[in-house]
Amino acid sequence: MTGRGKFVVTILILAVVGFGVYRWWDKIAPKGVSSNPSVDTAAVKKALDASKPTPAADVTSKLLAGTNAVSLVDGSSIPSVSGVSDYDKPMKDGKLVVEFPINVWPGWAPIIMANNGMEPNDQSVFFKKYGFYLHLSIVDDPVKARDLFASGHSHVLWGTLDMMALFSPELIKDSRTVPVICQQIDWSGGGDGIVSRGEIHNINDFRMKNGHRRKVVLAQNSPSHYLIMSLLIDAGIDPAEVDFKWAGDAPAAAKIFVQDKSFDAFVGWSPDIYTVSSEVPGTRLVVSTASANHLIADVWAVRNDFYRDHPDIVANLARGIFEGMDMERKDIPKAAKLLAAAFKLDEKDCLGMIGKDGGVSEGDAHLTNYRENSNFFLDPFNPSNFEVVWNRASTIYKSLGAITVPVSSAKVKAAGVLAKLATEYKEVRDLSQPTFKAGAMFKTAEADSGEILTKSVIISFEPNKTVLNNQYDTNIPATMEEIGKLAGAFGNAYIVIEGNTDASRKGVVPADLVRQLSYDRADSVRKSILDKYKFDPNKFKVLGNGWDNPIAGMTDASNPEHNKKNRRVEVKVFPLEKD
């Protein structure tokens, strides 16, 4: 092609390009838009919600496997004990092998540590110091553990104290299998809890609203069941107001809650309660045993016939476990390694379960040393002692129809084992007491947000008086005990005592005087609690509301019934402030 031809072709191409630019200019370079465009917010929100990933599948894969199907089950009673027999006497090198089943729980790390693993071995503290072997095995199903105990294939029964109260009516039918409870291993210190979604932010929100019952999934007749029942009763809520659905076990309950958004809450344990509340949008941890840290106690019991035949072995089991607690706290990485091998879990997860301080203030369980065991078994003035927890559990399970005749705590508590060790452990100090900030104002309480639950009690004072008079109101001692037990159960929480009055004298008496009267009355309650129980004074805060905080729907100052109910004290529980 000649140079003239190339020129002509070039002109033609440029003409075509120019026409195209002119024709589609508004597409190539659109006009500028306003910096404040009109937006259909509803459409944008809908699009954003639709674009959010559904967390169920991802989160479910991170939850505990469990042993039961992820489906709801019918309510059921505890099966009867069968196959009661004398206990087995396995031997190794001429020495008795004690059969001690445990469940997957960090509170058992001390006994695994002291035994140097799960199998009977010569490096075990129990063999080297006390001359017997110990065989640990994983039996996560509490009913199976109970039946092994009854049949004599195991000498020891693991459990929470509330589970012991549930099983004891069956076990005491044969004198050989009466459970003799000798030692507390731990308090659940964050390992159990309740996760909710929607409008539920505290325990009081579980109350039926406009005829609608909150729908909650959990494992029936389990520590989860005991936990939520205890909290509902403390908040003054009839459990019949809650629509309970049963899962095969706690891991199944967590999965059902994640997969089915019709559920308002689930009750379960670590790590599921933390995984769900942190990774499923719109959910929150309402309460855990990090605050209600004196509700669920892990213990062990021996058969009555074994206790009769081998009192020294029983005492030395306790000694060895106390030593294991010290060993764990001195070498937490080794404890986590042994726990991981025993439970077939990741070592990092086991470190988290144990806690950086070895179950003092961190981890899922607070290990209870000798002094704390002594307080639990031997101190009648402890508001969260053995009898308090046992009687609470027995009452709850009787109300549920799970047991008919509760067993007296005196039939199962072997306080003498610990009492005989008093001199040996006289230097051991209580590590369970949290630090409450002196003069703490805890702003969340003043803002009336962040509370765990509110308990309302009626205390009758003489007109214009602030002193508690048991003769004027004969229910005062029982009411003080009720408040003391609540404060004891929530050992890791602040207690706010609020005084309230009715408005019958509104406009006649200055509001400041009425507010001071309500404060002084609430302070009388605080002083009474501190006189009876060994609480840190900084745990309590007093507020006087006067007539400014009437019960919803009871604001008619001319109605005597409204006035009576408004003359009340409210006890509110708030979590410890985080540093």
C-alpha positions in Angstrom: 0.0 0.0 0.0 1.3 3.5 -1.0 1.8 6.2 1.5 -1.3 8.0 0.2 -3.4 4.9 0.7 -2.2 4.5 4.3 -3.1 8.1 5.0 -6.7 7.6 3.6 -7.1 4.5 5.7 -5.9 6.3 8.9 -8.4 9.1 8.3 -11.3 6.6 7.9 -10.3 4.9 11.2 -10.1 8.1 13.1 -13.5 9.1 11.7 -15.1 5.9 12.9 -13.5 6.2 16.4 -14.6 9.9 16.6 -18.2 8.9 15.8 -18.1 6.2 18.4 -16.8 8.6 21.1 -19.5 11.0 20.2 -22.2 8.3 20.2 -21.3 6.7 23.5 -19.7 9.7 25.3 -22.3 9.5 28.2 -21.2 5.9 28.8 -17.5 6.6 28.6 -17.5 9.8 30.7 -20.8 10.0 32.6 -21.8 13.3 34.2 -20.7 14.0 37.7 -23.1 13.0 40.5 -24.1 14.9 43.6 -22.0 14.2 46.7 -25.3 13.6 48.6 -27.2 11.2 46.4 -30.7 10.0 47.2 -30.5 6.4 48.7 -33.2 3.9 49.2 -32.0 2.9 52.7 -34.4 0.0 53.1 -33.2 -1.5 49.8 -29.5 -1.0 50.8 -30.1 -2.6 54.3 -31.9 -5.5 52.6 -29.0 -5.9 50.2 -26.4 -5.8 53.0 -28.3 -8.3 55.1 -28.6 -10.6 52.1 -24.8 -10.3 51.5 -23.9 -11.3 55.0 -22.6 -14.9 55.2 -24.8 -17.3 57.0 -22.6 -18.3 60.0 -24.4 -21.6 60.9 -22.3 -24.0 58.9 -18.9 -22.4 59.7 -19.6 -22.0 63.4 -21.2 -25.4 63.8 -18.0 -27.0 62.5 -16.1 -25.3 65.3 -18.3 -26.6 68.1 -17.7 -29.7 70.3 -18.5 -33.0 68.6 -20.7 -34.4 71.5 -21.8 -38.0 71.6 -25.5 -37.6 70.7 -27.4 -36.7 67.5 -28.0 -33.0 66.8 -31.7 -33.2 67.2 -34.4 -32.5 69.8 -35.4 -35.4 72.1 -38.4 -36.1 74.3 -38.2 -35.3 78.0 -37.2 -38.3 80.0 -36.7 -39.4 83.5 -33.4 -40.8 84.9 -33.3 -44.6 84.3 -33.2 -46.7 87.4 -30.0 -48.3 88.6 -29.6 -51.9 87.7 -27.0 -54.6 88.3 -25.8 -53.6 91.8 -22.9 -55.7 93.0 -19.9 -55.8 95.2 -16.9 -53.8 93.9 -14.2 -55.3 91.8 -10.7 -55.7 93.2 -8.3 -55.4 90.2 -4.6 -55.8 91.2 -1.2 -54.8 89.7 2.0 -56.2 91.1 0.1 -57.2 94.3 -1.3 -53.6 94.7 -5.0 -52.6 94.4 -5.9 -50.6 91.3 -8.5 -47.9 92.1 -10.8 -47.4 89.1 -11.6 -43.7 88.8 -13.7 -42.7 85.7 -13.6 -38.9 84.8 -15.3 -36.8 82.2 -13.7 -34.3 79.7 -13.3 -31.4 82.0 -10.2 -29.3 83.0 -11.0 -29.8 86.7 -9.6 -33.3 86.4 -6.1 -32.1 85.3 -4.7 -32.3 88.9 -5.5 -36.0 89.2 -4.1 -36.7 85.7 -1.0 -34.7 86.7 -0.6 -36.5 90.0 -1.1 -39.9 88.3 1.4 -39.0 85.5 -1.3 -39.9 82.9 -4.3 -42.1 82.8 -2.8 -45.6 83.2 -1.6 -47.2 86.5 2.2 -46.6 86.6 5.1 -46.5 89.0 5.7 -42.7 88.5 2.2 -41.9 89.9 2.1 -39.9 93.2 -0.5 -42.4 94.4 1.9 -45.3 94.0 5.1 -43.7 95.0 3.7 -42.0 98.2 0.7 -44.1 99.1 1.2 -47.6 97.7 -1.8 -48.1 95.4 -2.3 -47.7 91.7 -4.9 -45.5 90.0 -6.6 -46.1 86.7 -8.3 -43.2 85.1 -10.8 -43.6 82.2 -13.0 -41.3 80.2 -16.7 -41.9 80.8 -18.5 -38.8 79.7 -22.0 -40.1 80.1 -23.0 -39.5 83.7 -25.7 -42.3 83.7 -23.1 -44.8 82.4 -20.6 -43.6 85.1 -23.3 -44.1 87.7 -24.1 -47.7 86.5 -20.4 -48.6 86.5 -20.3 -47.4 90.1 -23.4 -49.4 91.1 -22.2 -52.5 89.4 -18.8 -52.3 91.2 -16.7 -51.9 88.0 -15.6 -48.5 89.3 -14.9 -47.5 92.8 -15.4 -43.8 92.2 -18.2 -41.7 90.8 -17.4 -38.3 89.2 -20.0 -35.6 89.0 -21.2 -32.1 89.9 -22.8 -31.9 93.3 -26.2 -31.3 91.7 -25.8 -34.5 89.7 -25.0 -36.4 92.9 -28.2 -35.0 94.4 -30.1 -36.3 91.3 -28.5 -39.8 91.4 -28.5 -40.4 95.2 -32.1 -41.5 95.7 -31.5 -44.5 93.5 -28.0 -45.2 94.8 -28.9 -45.2 98.5 -31.3 -48.1 97.9 -28.4 -50.4 98.4 -26.1 -49.6 101.4 -23.0 -50.7 99.3 -23.5 -48.0 96.7 -24.4 -45.0 98.9 -22.1 -42.3 97.4 -19.6 -41.0 100.0 -18.6 -37.5 98.8 -15.1 -36.8 100.1 -13.6 -33.8 98.2 -14.5 -30.9 95.9 -12.3 -30.7 92.8 -13.4 -27.3 91.6 -16.0 -24.6 91.1 -17.1 -24.1 87.5 -15.5 -20.8 86.8 -16.6 -19.9 83.3 -17.1 -23.3 81.9 -20.9 -23.2 81.9 -23.3 -20.5 80.6 -26.3 -19.2 78.7 -26.1 -17.6 75.3 -29.1 -15.7 73.9 -30.2 -13.7 70.9 -32.8 -11.0 70.2 -34.2 -9.1 73.2 -32.7 -11.3 75.9 -29.9 -9.4 77.6 -30.2 -10.7 81.2 -32.0 -13.4 83.2 -35.0 -11.2 83.9 -35.6 -11.0 80.1 -36.6 -14.7 80.1 -39.9 -13.7 81.7 -42.9 -14.4 79.4 -43.9 -11.3 77.4 -47.3 -10.7 75.8 -48.1 -14.4 76.1 -44.9 -15.4 74.3 -42.6 -17.9 76.1 -38.9 -17.7 75.4 -37.7 -20.9 73.6 -34.5 -22.4 75.2 -32.7 -25.6 74.2 -30.5 -27.5 76.6 -29.7 -31.0 77.9 -32.4 -32.1 80.4 -31.4 -33.2 84.0 -27.9 -31.9 83.6 -25.7 -29.2 85.1 -27.1 -26.9 82.3 -30.6 -27.6 83.5 -29.7 -26.9 87.1 -27.9 -23.7 86.1 -30.8 -22.0 84.3 -33.4 -23.2 86.9 -31.3 -21.7 89.7 -31.0 -18.4 87.9 -34.7 -18.2 87.0 -35.7 -18.9 90.6 -33.3 -16.2 91.8 -34.9 -13.8 89.4 -38.4 -14.7 90.6 -39.4 -16.3 87.3 -41.6 -19.3 87.2 -39.8 -21.8 85.0 -43.2 -22.7 83.4 -42.9 -19.3 81.7 -40.0 -20.7 79.6 -40.5 -23.1 76.7 -37.8 -25.7 77.3 -36.7 -28.0 74.5 -34.4 -30.9 75.1 -31.2 -31.8 73.3 -29.3 -35.1 73.7 -26.3 -33.3 75.2 -24.9 -29.8 75.6 -22.9 -29.8 72.3 -26.1 -30.7 70.5 -27.9 -27.8 72.2 -25.3 -25.4 70.9 -25.6 -26.7 67.3 -29.4 -26.6 67.4 -29.3 -23.0 68.6 -27.0 -21.9 65.8 -28.9 -23.7 63.1 -32.4 -22.8 64.2 -33.0 -19.1 64.8 -36.4 -19.7 66.4 -34.5 -20.5 69.6 -34.0 -17.5 72.0 -31.2 -19.1 73.9 -29.2 -22.3 74.7 -27.5 -23.5 77.9 -24.2 -25.2 77.4 -20.5 -25.1 78.3 -17.1 -24.0 77.1 -15.8 -23.6 74.5 -19.2 -23.6 72.7 -20.7 -20.8 74.7 -17.8 -18.5 73.8 -17.5 -19.7 70.2 -21.2 -19.0 69.5 -21.4 -15.7 71.3 -18.4 -14.3 69.5 -19.0 -15.7 66.0 -22.8 -15.7 65.5 -24.1 -12.2 64.9 -26.8 -10.9 67.2 -25.9 -13.4 70.0 -24.5 -12.7 73.4 -23.3 -14.5 76.6 -26.0 -13.6 79.1 -24.2 -15.2 82.1 -21.6 -17.7 82.8 -20.1 -19.4 85.9 -17.3 -16.8 85.7 -19.8 -14.6 87.6 -22.1 -17.3 89.1 -18.9 -19.1 90.2 -20.4 -20.8 93.3 -23.3 -22.6 91.7 -21.7 -25.7 90.1 -19.3 -27.7 92.2 -17.4 -30.7 90.8 -16.8 -33.5 93.3 -16.1 -37.2 93.5 -17.6 -39.9 95.6 -16.5 -43.4 96.6 -18.8 -46.4 97.2 -19.8 -46.8 100.8 -18.4 -50.3 101.0 -15.1 -49.2 99.5 -15.0 -46.3 102.0 -15.6 -48.7 104.8 -12.8 -51.1 103.6 -10.2 -48.6 102.5 -10.4 -45.3 104.5 -6.7 -44.7 104.1 -6.9 -45.0 100.3 -9.8 -42.5 100.3 -7.8 -40.0 102.4 -4.8 -40.5 100.2 -6.8 -39.9 97.0 -7.6 -36.5 98.4 -4.0 -35.8 99.4 -2.8 -36.9 96.0 -5.3 -34.6 94.2 -4.3 -31.6 96.4 -0.7 -32.3 95.4 -1.8 -32.5 91.8 -3.2 -29.0 92.0 0.1 -27.7 93.2 1.9 -29.7 90.5 -0.4 -28.3 87.8 0.1 -24.7 88.9 3.9 -25.1 88.9 4.0 -26.6 85.4 0.9 -25.6 83.3 2.4 -26.6 79.9 3.0 -30.2 81.2 -0.6 -30.3 82.6 -2.0 -29.1 79.2 0.1 -31.8 77.4 -1.2 -34.6 79.7 -4.8 -33.2 79.4 -4.5 -33.1 75.6 -3.3 -36.7 75.5 -6.0 -37.9 77.9 -8.9 -36.0 76.2 -7.6 -36.2 72.6 -7.9 -32.4 72.3 -5.5 -29.8 70.9 -2.9 -28.8 73.4 -3.6 -25.1 72.9 -7.3 -25.6 73.7 -6.3 -27.4 76.9 -4.1 -24.5 77.9 -7.1 -22.2 77.5 -9.3 -24.6 79.5 -6.7 -24.7 82.4 -6.0 -21.0 82.4 -2.7 -19.2 82.5 -2.7 -19.3 86.3 -3.7 -22.9 86.6 -7.3 -22.5 87.5 -7.1 -19.7 90.1 -8.8 -16.8 88.3 -8.5 -17.9 84.7 -9.7 -21.0 82.8 -13.0 -22.9 82.9 -12.7 -24.2 86.4 -11.4 -22.8 89.7 -9.5 -25.6 91.4 -10.4 -25.8 95.1 -7.4 -26.4 97.5 -7.7 -27.7 101.0 -8.7 -24.4 102.6 -11.5 -23.9 100.0 -12.6 -27.5 100.5 -12.7 -26.9 104.3 -14.9 -23.8 103.7 -17.2 -25.9 101.5 -17.5 -29.0 103.7 -17.0 -27.6 107.2 -18.1 -24.0 107.4 -21.8 -23.7 108.4 -21.8 -20.0 107.8 -20.5 -20.2 104.2 -23.5 -19.0 102.0 -22.4 -21.4 99.3 -21.4 -24.4 101.3 -22.1 -28.1 100.6 -25.5 -28.1 102.2 -26.6 -24.9 100.4 -25.7 -26.3 97.0 -27.1 -29.8 97.8 -30.4 -28.5 99.1 -30.9 -26.1 96.2 -30.3 -28.9 93.7 -32.5 -31.4 95.5 -35.3 -28.8 95.7 -35.0 -28.0 92.0 -35.0 -31.6 90.8 -37.9 -32.5 93.1 -39.9 -29.6 91.6 -39.1 -31.0 88.1 -40.3 -34.4 89.1 -36.9 -35.9 88.5 -36.7 -37.2 92.1 -39.5 -37.8 94.6 -37.8 -37.9 98.0 -34.5 -35.9 98.3 -31.6 -37.5 100.2 -30.3 -35.6 103.2 -26.8 -34.2 102.6 -25.7 -35.8 105.9 -26.1 -39.2 104.3 -23.5 -38.5 101.6 -21.1 -35.9 103.0 -17.9 -37.3 104.4 -16.6 -34.2 106.1 -14.4 -36.2 108.4 -11.9 -37.0 105.7 -11.0 -33.3 105.3 -11.3 -32.6 109.1 -8.5 -35.1 109.8 -6.2 -33.3 107.3 -6.6 -29.9 109.0 -3.2 -29.8 110.7 -1.4 -31.1 107.6 -2.8 -28.2 105.5 -3.0 -25.5 108.1 -0.8 -23.1 106.1 -2.9 -23.3 102.9 -4.8 -20.1 102.1 -8.1 -19.5 100.3 -7.4 -18.5 96.6 -11.0 -18.2 95.7 -11.6 -14.6 96.8 -11.8 -12.1 93.9 -10.6 -8.5 94.3 -13.3 -5.9 94.5 -12.3 -2.3 93.9 -12.6 -0.2 97.0 -15.2 2.5 96.5 -16.0 1.3 93.0 -18.9 3.1 91.5 -19.3 0.6 88.7 -21.1 2.9 86.2 -22.9 0.0 84.6 -25.0 -0.3 87.7 -25.9 3.4 87.7 -26.8 3.2 84.1 -29.0 0.2 84.9 -27.4 -1.8 82.1 -25.2 -4.9 81.9 -26.8 -6.5 84.9 -27.1 -10.3 85.1 -30.3 -10.5 87.1 -32.5 -8.6 89.5 -34.1 -10.2 92.6 -37.0 -8.3 94.2 -37.8 -8.9 97.9 -40.3 -7.4 100.2 -39.0 -6.3 103.6 -41.4 -4.5 106.0 -39.9 -1.6 108.0 -41.7 0.2 110.8 -43.0 3.6 109.6 -40.2 6.1 109.1 -37.7 3.6 110.6 -34.6 2.1 108.9 -33.7 -0.6 111.3 -34.5 -4.2 110.5 -36.9 -5.5 113.1 -37.5 -9.3 113.1 -40.5 -8.9 115.4 -42.2 -6.4 113.0 -41.4 -8.6 110.0 -40.8 -12.2 111.0 -39.7 -13.1 107.4 -36.6 -10.9 107.7 -34.1 -13.7 108.7 -35.2 -15.9 105.8 -35.0 -13.0 103.4 -31.5 -12.1 104.6 -30.4 -15.7 104.1 -32.0 -15.6 100.6 -29.9 -12.5 99.7 -26.8 -14.0 101.3 -27.1 -17.2 99.3 -27.5 -15.2 96.1 -24.4 -13.1 96.9 -22.6 -16.3 97.6 -23.6 -18.0 94.4 -22.4 -15.0 92.5 -19.0 -14.9 94.2 -17.4 -13.1 91.3 -19.9 -10.4 90.9 -21.0 -7.1 92.5 -24.2 -6.9 94.4 -26.2 -3.7 94.2 -28.9 -3.3 96.9 -31.5 -0.7 95.9 -34.1 0.7 98.3 -37.5 1.7 96.9 -40.6 3.4 98.5 -44.2 3.9 97.4 -45.4 7.3 96.2 -48.3 7.6 98.7 -46.7 10.7 100.3 -45.5 12.3 97.1 -46.1 16.0 97.2 -46.2 16.0 101.0 -42.8 14.8 102.0 -39.6 16.2 100.2 -38.3 13.8 97.6 -34.7 14.0 99.0 -35.9 12.8 102.5 -37.7 9.8 100.9 -34.7 9.0 98.8 -32.5 9.1 101.9 -35.0 6.8 103.8 -34.9 4.3 101.0 -31.0 4.4 100.9 -30.8 3.9 104.7 -33.1 0.9 104.6 -31.1 -0.7 101.8 -27.9 0.0 103.8 -29.5 -1.8 106.7 -29.9 -4.9 104.5 -26.2 -4.6 103.4 -25.0 -4.4 107.0 -27.1 -7.3 108.0 -25.6 -9.5 105.2 -22.1 -8.4 106.1 -22.7 -9.2 109.8 -23.7 -12.8 109.0 -21.4 -13.7 106.1 -17.8 -13.3 105.3 -18.1 -11.0 102.3 -15.7 -8.3 101.1 -17.6 -5.0 101.9 -16.5 -3.7 98.5 -18.6 -6.3 96.8 -21.7 -4.4 97.8 -23.1 -1.0 96.6 -26.3 0.7 98.0 -28.6 3.0 96.1 -31.7 4.8 97.3 -34.4 5.3 94.6 -37.1 6.8 96.8 -40.4 6.7 94.8 -38.6 7.1 91.4 -38.5 3.4 90.5 -42.1 2.0 90.7 -42.8 -1.5 89.4 -44.2 -1.3 85.9 -48.0 -1.2 85.9 -48.1 -0.4 89.7 -47.9 3.4 89.7 -51.2 4.2 91.3 -50.3 5.9 94.7 -53.9 5.5 95.9 -53.8 1.7 95.5 -52.7 0.0 98.7 -51.6 -3.2 96.8 -49.4 -1.1 94.5 -47.9 0.7 97.4 -47.1 -2.5 99.3 -45.3 -4.0 96.3 -43.3 -0.8 95.7 -42.0 -0.7 99.2 -39.3 -3.2 98.3 -35.6 -3.9 98.1 -34.1 -5.0 94.8 -30.9 -7.0 94.7 -29.1 -6.7 91.4 -26.1 -8.7 90.2 -23.5 -7.1 88.0 -20.3 -8.7 86.6 -16.9 -7.6 87.8 -15.5 -4.6 86.0 -12.9 -5.6 83.4 -9.5 -3.9 83.6 
